[in-house]
Amino acid sequence: MTLDLPPAPSKTHQGENFPVASFIIAKRHRPVILAYYRFARGADDVADSPVLSPDAKLGWLDRFEATLLGKNDDIEAARPLRSQLAARKISARHALDLLHAFRMDAIKHRYANWSELMGYCAYSAAPVGRFVLDVHGESEETWPASDALCSALQIINHLQDCAKDYKILNRVYIPLDALAARGLDESALACSRAPAALRLVLRDLLCKNAELVALGSTLPAKVRDFRLCLETAVIAKLARRLDALLLDRDPLSESVHLRKAAVISLSSLGVADGLCTHLRARRIPSMPASSA
């Protein structure tokens, strides 16, 4: 029996931890960013499906790619992005990189070490930031800071959902060597509360992730677009808070998501940070006083 794809992606951009084409972004850029998000969410739903086999997932993801590249019209979630990319003459490379990550998700459920996990993030996270930067015409010199910020967001997501990913998808993004170093294996993720040793594992990973957040926080000063500077400053502010929240809370037994009021407050602070950053970065140096 052929299994049909969901008629639409499982959630909208408003259900994400971080802003996706928020009102801060220039209106002319929002349609293409939202089309990219819809493509990514639809493909992610395939990779995370509890009923599709790995081979079936790979087959569907091939159809996503074919629709994106104009070889068929099968996948509704891919058609808007194809049109937007053609209209703007933007390469499909960042969407194709995402599909690489989703193909990994279809067949790979464990990561041996931090380096291997970062290799995954290079396809699952970095292309998102690079795509937004390309849409805004930003330089590739911004990519290292963007890659770091996007990878940090991905790690935060993995740690927030570490128990659910293990129990529902049999997927473990916590590096196996990090668990082994504390005398644990993946079964610790099935506990109702995180054992003390697992909390130490999470602390170690969050300390590494804080370094990514710190590098990613330099991104707002590197982008030329004023609105994108504000948006990335908001995202960096939220990432710093969530990384700290995960240090204090147990993701196996406590909520590690921000409430709406906290998101609004932190976003306001992020906008203020971005404004100051933009002004500092664009300040014209004062002319030296002429000698009498």
Buried (B, 14 or more C-beta within 10 A) or exposed (E): EEEEBEEEBEEEBEEEBBBBBBEBBBEEBBBBBBBBBBBBBBBBBBBBBEEBEBEBBBEBBEBBBBBBBEEEEEBBBBBBBBBBBEEEEBEBEBBBBBBBBBBBBBEEBEBEEBEBBBEBBBBBBBBBBBBBBBBBEBEEEBBBBBBBBBBBBBBBBBBBBBBEBBEEBEBBBBBBEBBEEBEBEBEBBEEEEBBEEBBBBBEBBBEBBBEBBBBBBBBBBBBBBBBBBBBBBBBBBBBBBBBEBBBEBBBBEEEBEBEEEBBEBBBEBBBBBBBEBBEEEEEEEEEEEEEE
